[in-house]
């Protein structure tokens, strides 16, 4: 963790704070998800100084992954797609805003939840407290199994009253916090929010996204229809690609995104057209992975809070912490 590493991370974190501070002023009933995504992404690109339109520019700095704007029972991995019908925010919605900023591949991953109706206050409080517990317990040589158990205990000590019914807040099972590698939002270590048996430790030099999700539903997520984004599988060998459309699309992906996750909007923004057949071929061969929205049961509500923490030799730094959360 040299000076360059810390400077990149601090710059990315400051951009995240400034962009979310502005976006929080426009998150109101009636706003569309595509406007929120545009405001976040335009803000990140402006403040990092990289518009990402020239070949390779988005690899210098910019978005770490597609903006997640997930409503109610949609827990994670939903983003507006080109040509889809507009989704508008309502007073009784629970909105998760999850976006990443990178500088030279150092990704800051942080998320928050907004709800206007005070009936959701304790759901948000539960998840915020659980995430803060995870951050408090994180550190060099910390046992991940211990952190997970502490998170679950705090999260599930809360309950929500909805429509006259008292509903316990449940820690979501099928998604986890994770370490972050350079240009790779998901590393090889996971931090679940439920009690787990693992011998894994956090180590000096690790960067972790400590996030928690709490739900009023089953707290078990499944893939929904649709596409959130795509990510290059760096271990897949592209030899044997016969379609010219797939080859040229892969070249565009490698030049502009590398192993960063990207969305259809990001492809179209750099002028890629008629990519559907090529993408189908890349996904079917395992060269590119596709990601779907993750949902709990209809009628349930999921909240999320997340911060990025650097485990430095002499301290831990919650790099994305701000005055807001």
C-alpha positions as CSV (number, residue, x, y, z in Angstrom):
1,X,0.0,0.0,0.0
2,X,2.3,2.7,-1.3
3,X,1.6,6.4,-1.7
4,X,0.3,5.9,-5.2
5,X,-2.2,3.2,-4.0
6,X,-3.4,5.4,-1.2
7,X,-3.7,8.5,-3.3
8,X,-5.7,6.7,-6.0
9,X,-8.0,5.3,-3.3
10,X,-8.5,8.6,-1.6
11,X,-9.3,10.3,-4.8
12,X,-11.8,7.7,-5.8
13,X,-13.4,7.9,-2.3
14,X,-13.6,11.7,-2.5
15,X,-15.3,11.5,-5.9
16,X,-17.8,9.0,-4.4
17,X,-18.6,11.3,-1.5
18,X,-19.1,14.3,-3.7
19,X,-21.3,12.5,-6.3
20,X,-23.5,10.9,-3.7
21,X,-23.9,14.1,-1.7
22,X,-25.3,15.8,-4.9
23,X,-27.4,12.8,-5.9
24,X,-29.0,12.7,-2.4
25,X,-30.5,16.1,-3.2
26,X,-32.3,14.9,-6.3
27,X,-33.6,11.5,-4.9
28,X,-37.2,12.4,-4.5
29,X,-40.5,10.7,-5.5
30,X,-41.0,11.3,-9.2
31,X,-37.4,11.0,-10.3
32,X,-36.6,8.4,-12.9
33,X,-33.9,5.7,-12.5
34,X,-32.3,6.7,-15.8
35,X,-31.9,10.3,-14.6
36,X,-30.3,9.1,-11.3
37,X,-27.9,6.8,-13.2
38,X,-27.0,9.5,-15.6
39,X,-26.3,12.0,-12.8
40,X,-24.1,9.6,-10.9
41,X,-22.2,8.4,-14.0
42,X,-21.8,12.0,-15.4
43,X,-20.6,13.2,-12.0
44,X,-18.1,10.4,-11.6
45,X,-16.7,10.9,-15.1
46,X,-16.5,14.7,-14.6
47,X,-14.8,14.6,-11.2
48,X,-12.3,11.9,-12.2
49,X,-11.5,13.8,-15.4
50,X,-12.1,10.8,-17.6
51,X,-15.2,10.7,-19.9
52,X,-14.3,7.2,-21.1
53,X,-15.2,8.0,-24.7
54,X,-11.7,7.6,-26.2
55,X,-10.3,4.0,-26.4
56,X,-8.9,3.0,-23.0
57,X,-9.9,6.2,-21.2
58,X,-12.4,4.4,-18.9
59,X,-9.5,2.2,-17.7
60,X,-7.7,5.3,-16.4
61,X,-10.5,6.3,-14.0
62,X,-14.3,6.4,-13.9
63,X,-17.1,4.0,-13.0
64,X,-16.1,0.9,-11.2
65,X,-19.2,-1.0,-12.2
66,X,-22.7,-0.1,-13.5
67,X,-24.8,2.0,-11.1
68,X,-27.1,-0.2,-9.1
69,X,-30.5,1.4,-8.4
70,X,-32.6,-1.4,-6.8
71,X,-36.2,-0.9,-5.6
72,X,-38.0,-2.8,-2.9
73,X,-37.6,-6.6,-3.3
74,X,-34.9,-6.1,-5.9
75,X,-31.8,-6.4,-3.7
76,X,-28.9,-5.9,-6.1
77,X,-27.7,-5.7,-9.7
78,X,-30.5,-3.7,-11.4
79,X,-29.5,-0.8,-13.7
80,X,-31.5,1.1,-16.3
81,X,-31.0,-0.4,-19.8
82,X,-31.4,1.3,-23.2
83,X,-34.8,1.1,-24.6
84,X,-36.4,-0.3,-21.4
85,X,-39.5,1.4,-20.0
86,X,-38.8,4.1,-17.5
87,X,-38.9,3.3,-13.8
88,X,-40.0,6.1,-11.5
89,X,-39.3,6.4,-7.8
90,X,-42.4,6.6,-5.5
91,X,-43.0,7.6,-1.9
92,X,-43.4,4.1,-0.6
93,X,-40.3,2.7,-2.3
94,X,-37.1,1.5,-0.7
95,X,-34.2,2.5,-3.0
96,X,-30.7,1.1,-2.8
97,X,-28.0,3.2,-4.5
98,X,-24.8,1.2,-5.1
99,X,-22.0,2.6,-7.3
100,X,-18.3,2.3,-7.6
101,X,-15.5,4.8,-8.5
102,X,-12.1,3.7,-9.7
103,X,-8.8,5.5,-10.2
104,X,-6.2,3.4,-11.9
105,X,-8.2,0.3,-11.1
106,X,-8.5,1.0,-7.4
107,X,-12.2,0.6,-6.8
108,X,-14.2,2.3,-4.0
109,X,-17.5,0.4,-3.6
110,X,-20.1,2.0,-1.4
111,X,-23.9,2.0,-1.1
112,X,-26.8,3.5,0.8
113,X,-30.5,3.1,1.1
114,X,-33.2,5.8,0.8
115,X,-36.8,5.5,2.0
116,X,-39.3,8.4,2.4
117,X,-41.9,6.5,4.4
118,X,-40.9,6.4,8.1
119,X,-42.3,2.8,8.4
120,X,-39.0,1.7,6.9
121,X,-36.8,3.6,9.4
122,X,-36.0,0.5,11.5
123,X,-35.2,-1.6,8.4
124,X,-32.6,1.0,7.4
125,X,-31.4,1.3,10.9
126,X,-30.9,-2.5,11.2
127,X,-28.8,-2.7,8.0
128,X,-26.8,0.4,8.8
129,X,-26.0,-0.9,12.3
130,X,-25.1,-4.3,10.8
131,X,-22.7,-2.8,8.3
132,X,-21.1,-0.6,11.0
133,X,-20.6,-3.8,13.1
134,X,-18.9,-5.4,10.2
135,X,-16.6,-2.4,9.8
136,X,-15.9,-2.3,13.6
137,X,-14.9,-6.0,13.6
138,X,-12.9,-5.9,10.4
139,X,-9.1,-5.7,10.7
140,X,-5.8,-7.5,10.1
141,X,-6.1,-11.1,11.3
142,X,-9.8,-10.8,12.0
143,X,-11.7,-14.1,11.5
144,X,-14.4,-13.8,8.9
145,X,-16.6,-16.3,10.7
146,X,-16.6,-14.1,13.7
147,X,-17.5,-10.9,11.7
148,X,-20.3,-12.7,10.0
149,X,-21.8,-13.9,13.2
150,X,-21.6,-10.4,14.8
151,X,-23.3,-8.9,11.7
152,X,-26.2,-11.3,11.8
153,X,-26.8,-10.9,15.5
154,X,-27.0,-7.1,15.2
155,X,-29.1,-7.2,12.0
156,X,-31.7,-9.7,13.4
157,X,-32.2,-7.8,16.6
158,X,-34.4,-5.4,14.7
159,X,-38.0,-5.7,13.5
160,X,-40.3,-3.7,11.3
161,X,-44.0,-3.0,11.5
162,X,-45.7,-3.1,8.1
163,X,-49.5,-3.1,7.7
164,X,-50.0,-3.9,11.3
165,X,-47.7,-6.9,11.2
166,X,-44.4,-7.1,13.1
167,X,-41.8,-8.6,10.8
168,X,-38.2,-9.5,11.9
169,X,-35.4,-8.1,9.8
170,X,-33.5,-11.1,8.3
171,X,-29.9,-11.1,7.1
172,X,-29.8,-12.0,3.4
173,X,-28.2,-15.3,2.7
174,X,-27.2,-15.5,-1.0
175,X,-24.9,-12.5,-1.3
176,X,-21.8,-11.4,0.6
177,X,-19.3,-8.7,1.2
178,X,-16.1,-9.3,-0.6
179,X,-12.5,-8.3,-1.0
180,X,-11.6,-6.0,-4.0
181,X,-8.7,-6.5,-6.3
182,X,-7.3,-4.1,-8.9
183,X,-9.8,-3.8,-11.7
184,X,-11.8,-6.6,-10.1
185,X,-14.8,-5.7,-7.9
186,X,-15.1,-9.3,-6.5
187,X,-11.9,-11.0,-5.2
188,X,-11.6,-14.4,-3.7
189,X,-12.7,-13.7,-0.1
190,X,-16.3,-13.4,1.0
191,X,-17.8,-11.9,4.1
192,X,-21.4,-13.3,4.6
193,X,-24.0,-11.6,6.8
194,X,-25.0,-14.9,8.4
195,X,-23.0,-17.2,10.7
196,X,-20.6,-19.2,8.6
197,X,-17.9,-21.8,9.0
198,X,-14.7,-20.7,7.4
199,X,-11.0,-20.4,8.4
200,X,-10.4,-17.4,6.3
201,X,-8.8,-14.4,7.9
202,X,-8.5,-10.8,6.8
203,X,-4.9,-9.9,6.0
204,X,-2.7,-6.9,5.8
205,X,-3.0,-5.2,2.5
206,X,-6.6,-6.5,1.8
207,X,-9.3,-4.1,0.6
208,X,-12.8,-5.2,1.6
209,X,-16.3,-4.0,0.6
210,X,-18.1,-4.5,3.9
211,X,-21.8,-4.5,2.9
212,X,-24.9,-6.0,4.5
213,X,-28.4,-6.5,3.2
214,X,-31.5,-7.0,5.4
215,X,-34.9,-8.1,4.2
216,X,-38.5,-8.3,5.3
217,X,-38.9,-11.3,2.9
218,X,-37.4,-14.7,2.7
219,X,-33.8,-13.2,2.7
220,X,-32.9,-15.6,-0.1
221,X,-32.2,-14.1,-3.5
222,X,-32.8,-15.5,-6.9
223,X,-31.9,-14.3,-10.4
224,X,-34.6,-12.2,-12.0
225,X,-35.2,-11.7,-15.7
226,X,-33.1,-9.1,-17.5
227,X,-29.4,-8.1,-17.6
228,X,-27.5,-5.9,-15.1
229,X,-24.1,-6.1,-16.7
230,X,-21.3,-8.1,-18.1
231,X,-17.7,-8.9,-17.0
232,X,-14.8,-10.3,-18.9
233,X,-13.6,-13.7,-17.6
234,X,-9.9,-13.2,-17.6
235,X,-9.2,-16.9,-17.4
236,X,-11.2,-17.8,-20.5
237,X,-9.3,-18.4,-23.7
238,X,-10.8,-16.6,-26.7
239,X,-9.3,-18.9,-29.3
240,X,-11.9,-20.6,-31.3
241,X,-14.1,-17.5,-31.6
242,X,-15.4,-17.7,-35.2
243,X,-17.9,-14.9,-35.4
244,X,-16.4,-11.6,-36.6
245,X,-19.0,-9.8,-34.5
246,X,-17.9,-11.6,-31.3
247,X,-14.2,-11.0,-32.1
248,X,-14.7,-7.2,-32.7
249,X,-16.9,-6.9,-29.6
250,X,-14.3,-8.7,-27.4
251,X,-11.6,-6.3,-28.7
252,X,-13.8,-3.3,-27.7
253,X,-14.4,-4.9,-24.2
254,X,-10.8,-5.6,-23.6
255,X,-9.7,-2.1,-24.8
256,X,-12.3,-0.2,-22.8
257,X,-13.3,-2.2,-19.8
258,X,-10.7,-4.9,-19.2
259,X,-12.1,-6.9,-16.2
260,X,-14.3,-4.0,-15.0
261,X,-18.0,-4.9,-15.1
262,X,-19.9,-2.8,-17.7
263,X,-23.5,-2.4,-18.8
264,X,-25.4,-2.2,-22.1
265,X,-25.5,1.6,-21.6
266,X,-21.7,1.8,-21.3
267,X,-21.3,-0.2,-24.5
268,X,-23.7,2.0,-26.4
269,X,-22.1,5.2,-25.0
270,X,-18.8,4.3,-26.8
271,X,-20.7,3.7,-30.0
272,X,-21.0,-0.1,-30.0
273,X,-24.0,-1.1,-32.1
274,X,-25.6,-4.4,-33.0
275,X,-23.7,-6.3,-30.3
276,X,-26.4,-8.7,-29.2
277,X,-25.4,-11.6,-31.4
278,X,-21.7,-11.2,-30.6
279,X,-22.5,-10.9,-26.9
280,X,-24.6,-14.0,-27.0
281,X,-21.6,-15.9,-28.5
282,X,-19.1,-14.5,-25.9
283,X,-21.4,-15.4,-23.0
284,X,-22.2,-18.9,-24.3
285,X,-18.4,-19.6,-24.6
286,X,-17.8,-18.3,-21.1
287,X,-15.5,-15.6,-22.3
288,X,-17.9,-12.9,-20.8
289,X,-20.1,-13.5,-17.8
290,X,-23.5,-11.9,-17.6
291,X,-25.2,-10.8,-14.4
292,X,-28.9,-10.7,-13.7
293,X,-30.8,-8.7,-11.1
294,X,-31.1,-10.4,-7.7
295,X,-34.5,-10.4,-6.1
296,X,-36.3,-11.5,-2.9
297,X,-40.0,-12.5,-2.9
298,X,-42.4,-9.9,-4.4
299,X,-43.9,-7.6,-1.7
300,X,-40.7,-7.7,0.4
301,X,-38.3,-4.9,1.1
302,X,-34.5,-5.1,1.1
303,X,-32.1,-2.4,2.4
304,X,-28.3,-2.2,1.9
305,X,-25.4,-0.2,3.3
306,X,-21.8,-0.6,2.2
307,X,-18.3,0.8,2.7
308,X,-14.8,0.1,1.4
309,X,-12.2,-0.5,4.1
310,X,-8.4,-0.6,3.6
311,X,-6.5,-2.9,6.0
312,X,-3.2,-1.0,6.3
313,X,-0.2,-2.2,8.3
314,X,-0.9,0.0,11.2
315,X,-4.6,0.9,11.0
316,X,-7.8,0.3,9.1
317,X,-9.2,3.1,7.0
318,X,-12.9,3.2,6.1
319,X,-12.0,5.1,3.0
320,X,-15.6,5.7,1.7
321,X,-16.9,7.0,5.1
322,X,-18.7,10.4,4.9
323,X,-20.8,12.7,6.9
324,X,-23.9,11.0,5.5
325,X,-23.2,7.4,6.4
